[in-house]
Amino acid sequence: MAAPTISAAQAVGEYLQSPDDLAKVAAFRKKLEKEKASIDARLRSGVKEQLDATRDGLRKLFGTRNNVQTIKDEMETVDRMCSDPQYVVSTFDQISRVSMVHRNFEQTEEMVNNLLEMNSKLELLERMLAEDSNDILGPAPHLLRIHFQLNRLEAFRNQTMHQAKKSSADTRNTLTRWFEQLTSLIEAFDQYVLELARNILPIVRAGNPDVIVRLMKVVEMEAREDEKAIAIKLVKKAGKMDAASKFRSMQANARVIKHYRSKVMKCITDSIQAKFDEVYAANERNPTGFLDDLVFIYKDLIRIESDVVPCFPPSYDIWQTYVREYHKALNKSITRLVKSEPEASVLLTLHAWIKEYKKSMRELGIAPEWLEPPLLEGKEQSLIEDYLQLIIKKLDEWSENLMKTEVAAFTAREEPPEVNSDGLYTTSGTVIFLDMVNQQVDLALDSGQGLVLSRAIEEVNRVMRSIQDRWVKLVDTEYKKYTEKPEETPGGLVEYCIALANDQIKSADFTEALSARIEPLVSEKYRVTIHDKLNDALDGYLDVAKKYTQTLINIIFHDLKPAVKQLFGPTWYDGTHAQIVETMRDYLSDYQAYLNESLFEVLLEDLLDTYLVTYLTAIANGPKLNMPAAADRIRKDIDEAYKFFGTYKKMKELEPQMEVLDQVLSMLEASKSLVFLSYYAFAKVHGPCIPFVEALMKARNDLDRSAVSDVMDSIKRKVKDDNITDPPEPTIMKKIVIQSALSRFLVRT
């Protein structure tokens, strides 16, 4: 049932039922204006939807016209094709069918012959594979022949199974049983190939490097077949069936991608680790003997460089692969040794062995960057202390070098900042720095002593705080250049400030996670120090992030300086405020796209505060207000601000912050005798604010000096009688600075 309608007079009558309700007229009027603005917005949205629908209809109409032209062109093509031989030669269709039948007969005959001969071929291949597999070290004379025959049989199987896709289930099952022996043989061959890959060095030592060469020929052949199969699938996925149908090989798309190359490389890695595990297990109770037996590393690498590397294609970069994998396996074994808590003498032996290892690798001409991560480990206090000093030294050197690079990039701003996986601006230096900190902390953790970790964290805090201070000073300097010498300042300050702000949040998250990770690992004696230092660094990152967001706001209002100066001046009545809102909207759009979400919320809150302070300060310190036109203009400004900030904030959150503008407008609109009522609502929230209210009253051109004096006397009495004091928590009004009359005169002149 529809709700009964009431007239406007009845609605007003219900709202204003007593004389005291007259004080609510302004608020009631404001409410109605907001409702009207909401209805206007919905109407504009409806009109826009109709326009979009009309545009879409026109686009479809033009598209239809293009389609008609395309059909016309295609019909002309059909007409031209009628001159094709199949239309000119009366028997062409018969010739084509006979040719197809003949081709099908040939394919059928070939398939039957292959099926009949397959078993005998498979028996021969099984014998050859068994013969080669009996001695994994070689010489494997049948390797290439087996692979060649299996490859042909596998292609035949794939093509047959593909052609049988439309056959009955019984037919497909029968074919599957026919090919079971072939499938098993292929799997056995695959295992044989991987077993060869696990024994590359023993095969070479057995004097059969040619086996490795043949093995790599097989791997390369399979890699090419994988590439073909992938290419076919990509073509079919792209829907280019016409292209696919031109190639017979594209019909046999049942090939399983084998990834021989990656499997062979994994087998090599596994075999290296297995060798280290074997040596470690043999000397588990004799760590020194384990270190002595590690001499096999140099013998193996020398043999690999001379005899194994020539057997591999250059693209494999097999020499670097072997060196890296030997080093990684060595690092795992040494870490395992250290965690077994050997005697101090073993640690000294280990330290000396690592030095000798580095020297030997240099003599072998191995690049240092191939030997990662570093092997230096140890638990004897003197060694740990030395290593702690090394950590501190590296931390300082790396951070200093990194800052030089980052500062140079920031001041030059020749390229835009990087964009991370989340689409936000970032700098590579922060990731590098945090990785560097993680590495150094992990090294300190490996010491197993809380004192070392605690001192390392103190140094991390010092470096973090130093970097934070340097960035703050640099941003302040660059912003000063931006405002004072814009013609000499490179662009991109906004983008780099966003990147730095994002990096502060990333660093804060990293610091918090680091604290949570390491605090449980130490005793209470060191936990407090670690917590305090990391918490201090975290607070610093958050403070710096807020500093950067404030800089972004300052950039907005620096660009708005000309518009802000016009507030409440003659041109303001024509709608200067809209320019301010649009400028803020443009900046916020860019900020939101590349700024961390939580930081954007902080920036939005500060932007709203800055806007309110700017607007209220301009009212209090501006020229005379032409009433009531000024009140109407302020009301429009407030509506524009509500609409703008309302796109980012919920109305129930926005209204309490924007209420101060409504209260100020209420005081401006109130008659001389009722100003104190509007003021009382304002003062209950913000305190007396006598200088601001007095400046507000003086700005009204509808009140002379005597009227202003009377109003202020009544307000001051109200403050005294009701004992109105400042609120416990300062409000936005604490940020409003009231200039003296002389200062305002100098500013205007």
C-alpha positions in Angstrom: 0.0 0.0 0.0 1.4 3.4 -1.1 2.3 5.8 1.7 -0.1 8.8 1.9 1.3 12.0 0.3 1.4 15.2 2.3 1.8 18.8 1.1 5.0 20.9 1.6 3.1 23.1 4.1 2.1 20.1 6.1 5.7 18.8 6.2 7.0 22.2 7.3 4.2 22.4 9.9 5.1 19.1 11.4 8.7 20.1 11.6 8.1 23.5 13.1 5.6 23.0 15.9 7.0 25.4 18.5 8.8 28.8 18.5 12.0 27.1 19.6 12.0 25.1 16.4 12.8 28.3 14.5 16.4 27.8 15.5 16.3 24.5 13.5 15.3 26.3 10.2 18.9 26.4 9.0 19.4 22.7 9.7 16.1 21.8 8.2 16.9 23.8 5.1 20.3 22.1 4.9 18.7 18.7 5.1 16.3 19.5 2.3 19.1 20.9 0.1 21.1 17.7 0.7 18.0 15.6 -0.3 17.6 17.8 -3.4 21.3 17.3 -4.3 20.9 13.6 -4.0 17.9 13.6 -6.3 19.7 15.8 -8.8 22.6 13.4 -8.8 20.3 10.4 -9.5 18.7 12.4 -12.4 22.1 13.2 -13.8 23.0 9.5 -13.6 19.8 8.5 -15.4 20.5 11.0 -18.2 24.0 9.7 -18.5 22.8 6.1 -18.8 20.4 7.2 -21.6 23.2 9.0 -23.4 25.5 5.9 -23.1 22.7 3.7 -24.4 22.2 6.1 -27.4 25.9 6.1 -28.1 26.0 2.3 -27.9 23.1 2.1 -30.4 24.9 4.4 -32.8 28.1 2.3 -32.6 26.1 -0.9 -33.3 24.5 0.8 -36.3 27.9 1.8 -37.7 29.1 -1.8 -37.0 26.1 -3.2 -38.9 26.9 -1.0 -41.9 30.5 -2.3 -41.9 29.3 -5.9 -41.6 27.0 -5.4 -44.6 30.0 -4.1 -46.6 32.1 -7.1 -45.5 29.4 -9.5 -46.6 29.2 -7.7 -50.0 33.0 -8.1 -50.4 32.8 -11.8 -49.4 30.1 -12.4 -52.0 32.3 -10.9 -54.6 35.1 -13.2 -53.5 32.7 -16.2 -53.9 31.8 -15.0 -57.4 35.5 -14.9 -58.3 36.1 -18.3 -56.9 33.5 -19.8 -59.1 36.1 -19.9 -61.8 38.0 -22.5 -59.7 38.7 -25.8 -61.6 36.3 -27.7 -59.4 33.5 -25.6 -60.9 34.9 -25.6 -64.4 35.8 -29.3 -64.7 32.6 -31.3 -64.5 34.3 -34.4 -63.0 36.5 -32.5 -60.5 34.3 -33.6 -57.6 34.7 -37.3 -58.6 38.5 -36.9 -59.0 38.7 -35.3 -55.5 36.7 -38.1 -53.9 38.7 -40.8 -55.7 42.0 -39.1 -54.5 40.7 -39.0 -50.9 39.7 -42.6 -51.0 43.1 -43.6 -52.4 44.9 -41.6 -49.7 42.8 -43.2 -47.0 43.6 -46.7 -48.4 47.3 -45.9 -48.3 47.1 -44.6 -44.7 45.1 -47.6 -43.6 47.5 -50.0 -45.2 50.4 -48.2 -43.6 48.7 -48.3 -40.2 47.9 -52.0 -40.5 51.5 -52.8 -41.5 52.9 -50.8 -38.6 50.6 -52.6 -36.1 51.6 -56.0 -37.5 55.4 -55.1 -37.3 55.3 -53.3 -34.0 55.6 -56.3 -31.7 58.7 -57.6 -33.4 60.3 -54.1 -33.3 59.4 -53.8 -29.6 61.0 -57.1 -28.8 64.2 -56.1 -30.5 64.2 -52.7 -28.7 63.6 -54.3 -25.3 66.7 -56.5 -25.8 68.8 -53.6 -26.8 67.6 -51.5 -23.8 68.3 -54.4 -21.4 71.8 -54.8 -22.9 72.6 -51.1 -22.5 71.0 -50.9 -19.0 73.1 -53.8 -17.6 76.1 -51.4 -17.3 75.0 -47.9 -16.6 78.6 -46.6 -17.1 78.5 -47.5 -20.8 79.2 -47.9 -23.6 75.5 -47.8 -24.4 75.9 -48.5 -28.1 72.2 -48.7 -28.9 71.1 -45.5 -27.2 70.4 -43.4 -30.3 69.0 -46.3 -32.3 66.5 -47.1 -29.5 65.5 -43.5 -29.2 65.0 -43.1 -32.9 62.8 -46.2 -33.2 60.9 -45.4 -30.1 60.3 -41.9 -31.3 58.8 -43.1 -34.6 56.7 -45.7 -32.8 55.5 -43.1 -30.3 54.5 -40.7 -33.1 52.6 -43.6 -34.8 50.8 -44.3 -31.5 49.9 -40.7 -31.0 48.6 -40.3 -34.6 46.6 -43.6 -34.3 45.1 -42.7 -31.0 44.2 -39.2 -32.3 42.4 -40.7 -35.4 40.6 -43.1 -33.1 39.1 -40.3 -31.0 35.8 -40.5 -32.8 35.8 -44.3 -32.8 33.9 -46.4 -30.3 35.1 -47.0 -26.7 35.8 -50.6 -27.5 38.0 -49.6 -30.4 40.0 -47.1 -28.3 40.4 -49.7 -25.5 41.7 -52.3 -28.0 44.2 -49.8 -29.4 45.3 -48.9 -25.8 46.0 -52.6 -25.1 47.9 -52.9 -28.4 50.1 -50.0 -27.3 50.6 -51.1 -23.7 54.0 -52.8 -24.4 55.2 -49.7 -26.3 54.1 -47.4 -23.4 56.0 -49.5 -20.9 59.1 -49.5 -23.0 58.9 -45.7 -23.4 58.7 -45.4 -19.6 61.6 -47.7 -19.1 63.7 -45.7 -21.6 62.8 -42.5 -19.8 64.1 -44.0 -16.5 67.3 -45.2 -18.3 67.9 -41.7 -19.6 67.5 -40.2 -16.1 69.8 -42.8 -14.6 72.4 -41.9 -17.1 72.0 -38.2 -16.1 72.6 -39.2 -12.4 75.9 -40.9 -13.4 77.4 -38.4 -15.8 80.7 -38.0 -13.9 81.2 -41.8 -13.3 80.4 -42.4 -17.0 83.1 -40.0 -18.1 85.6 -41.5 -15.6 84.8 -44.9 -17.1 86.1 -43.6 -20.4 82.7 -43.2 -22.1 82.2 -39.5 -22.7 80.5 -40.4 -26.1 77.6 -41.8 -24.0 77.0 -38.3 -22.6 77.2 -36.8 -26.1 74.5 -39.3 -27.3 72.5 -38.6 -24.2 72.5 -34.9 -25.0 71.4 -35.6 -28.5 68.4 -37.5 -27.2 67.6 -34.6 -24.7 67.9 -32.0 -27.5 65.8 -34.0 -29.8 63.0 -34.4 -27.2 63.3 -30.7 -26.4 62.6 -29.8 -30.0 59.6 -32.2 -30.1 58.3 -30.6 -26.9 58.6 -27.2 -28.6 56.7 -28.4 -31.6 53.9 -29.9 -29.4 53.7 -26.7 -27.4 53.5 -24.6 -30.6 50.7 -26.8 -32.0 48.7 -26.4 -28.8 49.2 -22.7 -28.8 48.0 -22.5 -32.4 44.9 -24.6 -31.6 44.3 -22.6 -28.5 44.4 -19.4 -30.5 41.7 -21.0 -32.7 43.7 -21.0 -35.9 42.3 -24.3 -37.1 42.9 -23.5 -40.7 46.6 -23.1 -40.0 46.6 -26.3 -38.0 44.9 -28.4 -40.7 47.7 -27.7 -43.2 50.2 -29.7 -41.2 49.7 -33.5 -40.7 51.8 -33.4 -37.6 49.3 -31.1 -36.0 46.7 -33.9 -36.1 48.8 -36.0 -33.7 48.5 -33.8 -30.7 48.5 -36.5 -28.1 52.2 -36.2 -27.2 53.0 -35.7 -23.5 55.5 -33.0 -22.9 58.5 -34.7 -21.5 60.7 -31.9 -20.2 63.8 -34.0 -20.6 66.1 -31.0 -20.2 64.8 -29.9 -16.8 64.6 -33.5 -15.6 68.2 -34.1 -16.6 69.4 -31.0 -14.8 67.5 -32.0 -11.7 69.1 -35.4 -11.8 72.5 -33.8 -12.0 71.6 -31.6 -8.9 70.3 -34.6 -7.0 73.4 -36.7 -7.8 75.6 -33.9 -6.4 73.7 -33.7 -3.2 73.6 -37.5 -2.9 77.4 -37.5 -3.1 77.8 -35.0 -0.3 75.2 -36.9 1.8 77.2 -40.1 1.3 80.4 -38.5 2.5 78.7 -36.9 5.4 77.1 -40.1 6.5 80.4 -41.9 6.3 82.0 -39.3 8.7 79.0 -38.4 10.9 81.0 -39.0 14.1 84.2 -37.6 12.6 83.7 -34.0 11.4 87.4 -33.4 10.8 87.4 -36.5 8.6 84.4 -35.1 6.7 86.3 -31.9 6.0 89.4 -33.9 4.8 87.2 -36.0 2.5 85.8 -32.9 0.9 88.9 -32.8 -1.3 86.8 -34.7 -3.8 85.2 -31.3 -4.7 88.3 -30.0 -6.5 89.0 -33.3 -8.2 85.4 -33.5 -9.5 85.4 -29.9 -10.7 88.7 -30.3 -12.5 87.4 -33.4 -14.3 84.0 -31.8 -15.1 85.7 -28.8 -16.7 88.0 -30.9 -18.8 85.8 -33.8 -19.8 82.1 -33.2 -19.0 81.7 -29.6 -20.2 82.7 -30.4 -23.9 79.9 -33.0 -24.0 77.2 -30.4 -23.3 75.8 -27.8 -25.7 77.0 -24.2 -24.7 73.4 -23.1 -24.0 73.4 -25.4 -20.9 76.2 -23.3 -19.2 76.9 -26.6 -17.5 80.2 -25.5 -15.9 78.5 -22.7 -13.9 75.7 -25.1 -13.1 78.0 -27.7 -11.6 80.0 -25.1 -9.7 76.8 -23.6 -8.2 75.3 -26.9 -7.3 78.5 -28.2 -5.7 78.7 -25.0 -3.7 75.0 -25.2 -2.6 75.4 -28.9 -1.6 78.6 -28.0 0.3 76.8 -25.1 2.1 74.0 -27.5 3.2 76.5 -30.0 4.5 78.5 -27.4 6.5 75.3 -25.9 7.9 74.3 -29.4 9.0 77.8 -29.8 10.6 77.5 -26.6 12.5 74.0 -27.4 13.8 75.4 -30.7 15.1 77.4 -28.5 17.7 80.9 -29.9 17.2 83.8 -29.1 19.4 85.6 -25.7 19.3 88.6 -27.3 17.6 86.3 -28.4 14.8 85.1 -24.8 14.4 88.6 -23.5 14.0 89.4 -26.3 11.5 86.2 -25.4 9.6 87.1 -21.7 9.6 90.6 -22.5 8.1 89.0 -24.9 5.6 86.6 -22.3 4.4 89.5 -19.9 3.8 91.3 -22.5 1.9 88.2 -23.4 -0.1 87.8 -19.7 -1.2 91.5 -19.6 -2.2 91.2 -22.9 -4.2 88.1 -21.7 -6.0 89.9 -18.5 -7.1 92.8 -20.6 -8.4 90.3 -22.6 -10.4 89.2 -19.3 -12.0 85.7 -19.5 -10.6 83.8 -16.3 -10.4 83.0 -15.2 -6.8 79.3 -14.5 -7.6 78.9 -18.2 -8.4 79.7 -19.1 -4.8 76.5 -18.0 -3.0 75.5 -18.1 -0.2 78.8 -17.5 1.7 80.1 -20.4 3.8 81.5 -18.6 6.8 80.1 -20.3 9.9 81.3 -20.8 13.4 80.4 -20.7 17.1 83.6 -20.0 18.9 83.2 -16.6 20.6 86.2 -14.9 19.0 85.2 -16.0 15.6 81.6 -14.9 16.2 82.8 -11.5 17.4 84.9 -11.1 14.4 82.0 -12.1 12.2 79.7 -9.7 14.0 82.1 -6.8 13.2 82.1 -8.0 9.6 78.3 -7.9 9.6 78.4 -4.3 10.9 81.0 -3.3 8.4 79.1 -4.8 5.5 75.8 -3.3 6.7 77.4 0.2 6.7 79.2 -0.2 3.4 76.2 -1.7 1.5 73.7 0.7 2.9 76.0 3.7 2.1 76.5 2.5 -1.5 72.8 1.7 -1.8 71.9 5.2 -0.6 74.3 6.9 -3.0 72.6 5.1 -5.9 69.1 5.7 -4.6 69.7 9.4 -3.7 71.2 10.0 -7.2 68.1 8.3 -8.8 65.7 10.3 -6.6 67.3 13.7 -7.3 67.7 13.1 -11.0 64.3 11.5 -11.5 65.1 10.6 -15.1 62.9 7.5 -15.0 59.6 6.9 -13.3 59.7 4.7 -10.2 59.3 0.9 -10.5 55.8 -0.6 -10.2 55.5 -3.7 -8.0 53.3 -6.7 -8.5 50.4 -4.9 -6.8 50.6 -2.0 -9.3 52.1 0.4 -6.7 55.2 2.6 -7.0 58.3 1.3 -5.3 62.0 1.6 -5.4 64.4 -1.3 -5.9 66.7 0.0 -3.2 64.3 -0.8 -0.4 63.9 -4.4 -1.5 67.7 -4.7 -1.7 68.2 -3.1 1.7 65.6 -5.3 3.4 67.2 -8.4 1.8 70.5 -7.2 3.1 69.2 -6.7 6.6 67.6 -10.2 6.5 70.9 -11.7 5.4 72.9 -10.1 8.2 70.3 -10.9 10.8 70.3 -14.5 9.6 74.0 -14.6 9.9 73.8 -13.3 13.5 71.1 -15.9 14.2 73.3 -18.7 13.0 75.7 -17.8 15.8 73.2 -19.2 18.2 74.0 -16.4 20.8 71.5 -13.8 21.9 74.2 -11.2 22.6 75.4 -11.3 19.0 71.8 -11.1 17.7 71.0 -8.2 20.1 74.1 -6.2 18.9 73.3 -6.9 15.3 69.7 -5.6 15.8 71.1 -2.4 17.5 73.2 -1.8 14.4 70.2 -2.5 12.1 68.2 0.1 14.1 71.1 2.6 13.7 71.3 2.1 10.0 67.5 2.2 9.5 67.2 5.4 11.6 70.0 7.0 9.7 68.4 6.1 6.3 65.1 7.5 7.5 66.6 10.8 8.6 68.5 11.1 5.3 65.3 10.5 3.3 63.3 13.0 5.3 66.0 15.7 4.8 66.3 14.9 1.1 62.5 15.1 0.5 62.4 18.4 2.4 65.2 19.8 0.3 63.6 18.6 -3.0 60.2 20.0 -2.0 61.8 23.3 -1.2 63.4 23.3 -4.7 60.0 22.4 -6.1 58.3 25.4 -4.5 61.1 28.0 -4.8 62.8 27.0 -8.1 60.3 24.9 -10.1 62.0 25.7 -13.4 65.3 24.1 -12.1 63.6 21.1 -10.5 63.1 17.8 -12.4 59.6 16.4 -12.6 58.4 13.2 -10.9 58.6 14.4 -7.3 55.0 13.2 -6.7 55.7 9.8 -8.1 58.9 9.4 -6.1 57.2 10.6 -2.9 54.5 8.0 -3.4 57.2 5.3 -4.0 59.1 6.3 -0.8 55.9 6.3 1.2 55.0 2.8 0.0 58.5 1.7 0.8 58.1 2.9 4.4 55.0 0.8 4.9 56.8 -2.2 3.3 59.8 -1.6 5.6 57.5 -1.2 8.6 55.8 -4.6 7.8 59.2 -6.2 7.3 60.5 -4.8 10.7 57.4 -6.0 12.5 57.7 -9.5 10.9 61.4 -9.6 11.8 60.6 -8.8 15.4 58.0 -11.5 15.6 60.4 -14.0 14.0 63.5 -13.4 16.2 62.1 -12.4 19.6 60.9 -15.9 20.5 64.4 -17.2 19.7 66.3 -15.3 22.4 66.1 -15.2 26.2 64.3 -12.4 28.1 67.7 -10.8 28.7 68.0 -9.8 25.0 64.4 -9.9 24.0 63.6 -6.5 25.5 66.5 -4.8 23.7 65.6 -6.4 20.4 61.9 -5.5 20.8 62.7 -1.9 21.7 65.1 -1.3 18.9 62.9 -2.8 16.2 59.9 -1.1 17.6 61.8 2.2 17.4 62.7 1.6 13.8 59.1 0.6 13.0 57.8 3.9 14.6 60.3 5.7 12.5 59.1 4.2 9.3 55.5 5.1 10.1 56.4 8.7 11.0 58.4 9.0 7.8 55.5 7.6 5.7 53.2 10.2 7.3 55.8 12.9 6.5 55.7 11.9 2.9 51.9 11.8 2.7 52.0 15.3 4.2 54.4 16.4 1.5 52.0 15.0 -1.1 49.3 17.2 0.5 51.6 20.2 0.5 52.2 19.7 -3.2 48.5 19.9 -3.8 48.0 23.1 -1.8 51.1 24.6 -3.3 49.5 24.3 -6.7 46.3 25.7 -5.2 47.9 28.8 -3.7 46.5 31.1 -6.4 43.0 29.6 -6.0 43.2 29.8 -2.2 44.1 33.4 -2.3 40.9 34.1 -4.3 38.7 32.5 -1.6 36.1 35.0 -0.4 37.3 37.6 -2.8 35.3 39.1 -5.7 36.0 36.1 -8.0 35.1 33.6 -5.4 31.4 34.3 -5.8 31.7 33.0 -9.3 32.8 29.5 -8.2 36.5 29.6 -7.5 36.0 26.8 -5.0 35.2 24.3 -7.8 38.7 24.7 -9.1 40.1 23.7 -5.7 38.0 20.6 -5.6 38.9 19.5 -9.1 42.6 20.0 -8.4 42.3 17.8 -5.3 40.3 15.3 -7.3 43.0 15.0 -10.0 45.8 14.6 -7.5 43.9 12.0 -5.4 43.1 10.0 -8.5 46.8 9.7 -9.2 47.7 9.0 -5.6 45.0 6.3 -5.2 46.3 4.4 -8.3 49.8 4.0 -7.0 49.7 4.6 -3.2 49.4 1.9 -0.5 45.7 1.6 0.5 46.3 2.2 4.2 48.5 5.2 3.4 45.9 6.6 1.1 43.4 6.5 4.0 45.8 8.4 6.2 46.5 10.9 3.4 42.7 11.4 2.8 42.2 12.2 6.5 45.1 14.7 6.5 43.9 16.2 3.3 40.4 16.8 4.7 42.0 18.4 7.8 44.2 20.6 5.6 41.3 21.6 3.5 39.2 22.5 6.5 42.0 24.5 8.1 42.6 26.3 4.8 39.0 27.1 4.3 38.3 28.2 7.8 41.5 30.3 8.0 40.5 32.0 4.8 37.1 32.9 6.2 38.5 34.3 9.4 41.3 36.3 7.7 39.6 37.1 4.4 37.9 40.3 3.2 34.3 41.4 4.0 31.6 38.9 3.1 28.7 40.2 1.0 25.8 38.7 2.8 23.6 36.8 1.9 25.4 36.0 -1.3 28.4 34.8 0.6 26.3 32.4 2.7 24.8 31.0 -0.5 28.3 30.6 -2.0 29.7 28.9 1.2 26.7 26.5 1.1 27.6 25.5 -2.5 31.2 25.1 -1.5 30.2 22.8 1.4 28.1 20.8 -1.0 31.0 20.5 -3.4 33.3 19.4 -0.6 30.7 16.8 0.6 30.4 15.3 -2.9 34.2 15.2 -3.4 35.2 13.7 0.0 32.1 11.5 -0.1 33.5 9.6 -3.0 36.2 8.3 -0.7 34.6 8.2 2.7 31.3 7.0 4.1 28.9 9.8 4.8 28.5 8.8 8.5 32.2 9.2 8.9 32.4 12.4 6.9 29.6 14.3 8.5 31.2 14.7 12.0 34.3 16.1 10.4 32.5 18.5 8.0 30.1 19.6 10.7 32.3 22.5 11.6 31.6 24.1 8.2 27.9 23.8 8.7 28.3 25.3 12.2 30.3 28.2 10.8 27.7 28.8 8.1 25.0 28.7 10.7 26.7 31.5 12.6 27.1 33.6 9.4 23.5 33.2 8.5 22.0 33.8 12.0 20.5 37.1 12.8 22.2 39.4 15.3 19.8 38.2 18.1 20.2 34.5 17.3 23.9 34.2 16.7 24.5 33.0 20.2 22.3 29.9 19.5 24.4 28.9 16.6 27.5 29.7 18.5 26.5 27.5 21.4 26.2 24.4 19.2 29.7 25.3 17.8 31.3 26.0 21.2 30.0 22.7 22.7 32.3 20.9 20.3 35.2 23.2 19.7 35.4 25.4 22.9 35.1 29.2 23.1 37.3 30.1 20.0 36.5 33.8 20.7 39.1 35.3 18.3 37.8 33.1 15.4 34.1 33.9 16.1 34.9 37.6 16.4 36.8 37.6 13.1 33.8 35.8 11.6 31.3 38.4 12.8 33.6 41.2 11.7 33.7 39.6 8.2 29.9 40.0 7.8 29.0 43.1 6.0 25.5 43.0 7.3 26.7 43.7 10.9 28.3 47.1 11.8 30.8 47.6 14.6 28.1 48.1 17.2 26.3 45.0 16.1 29.5 42.9 16.2 30.2 44.3 19.7 26.7 43.4 20.9 27.0 39.9 19.5 30.4 39.3 21.0 29.2 40.6 24.4 26.4 38.1 24.4 28.7 35.3 23.3 31.2 36.1 26.0 28.5 36.2 28.6 27.3 32.8 27.4 30.8 31.4 27.7 31.2 32.8 31.2 27.7 31.8 32.4 27.9 28.2 31.0 31.6 27.9 31.9 32.4 26.8 28.3 36.0 25.6 28.1 38.3 23.9 25.6 37.4 20.3 24.9 39.7 17.6 26.4 40.9 16.6 22.9 41.9 19.5 20.6 39.7 19.9 17.5 40.3 21.3 14.0 39.8 24.8 15.4 43.1 24.6 17.3 44.9 24.8 14.0 43.2 28.0 12.9 45.5 31.0 13.1 43.8 34.4 13.3 45.9 37.2 11.8 46.0 40.7 13.2 44.3 43.4 11.3 47.7 44.8 10.1 48.8 41.3 8.9 45.5 40.9 6.9 46.0 44.3 5.4 49.6 43.6 4.3 48.5 40.2 2.8 45.8 41.8 0.8 48.0 44.6 -0.4 
